[in-house]
């Protein structure tokens, strides 16, 4: 990221963190669900 305004960079970090949380949540759910996972 070169010379992005701080606000833009902060927003990007915020979005990335939110996505990461979503992914971790899904991984946890899938692991908990185990054998009858949410896979198609």
Beta strands, then each sheet from edge to edge (+ up, - down):
end
